Amino acid sequence: VVGFIGGDAGQIEKYCQPEKKFTVSPAVPMPQEVRAYLKEKYRSQIEELAHRYGGYCRRWCEELYEEKGADSKLQVLATVKTH
């Protein structure tokens, strides 16, 4: 971002701590009822992303729905298609 707006990214640490996390919330397990609801609610969108972009989207879809397509053994490299 700094470089994009014309700043010197090499100087950023003089002014802030870009790697420092602020207001980190504790990990809380998701109730199974909520997980099941969200999986069903967003299934079509997740499947569309997996089909359109492959990569990590496909992996997430397979992990969520335990469905592996014929090309599921493809190595996950990039999320965005390059062609």
Secondary structure, DSSP 8 states (H G I E B T S, - for coil): -TTTTT--GGGGGGT--TT---S--------HHHHHHHHHHTHHHHHHHHHHH-HHHHHHHHHHH----TTTTS----SS---
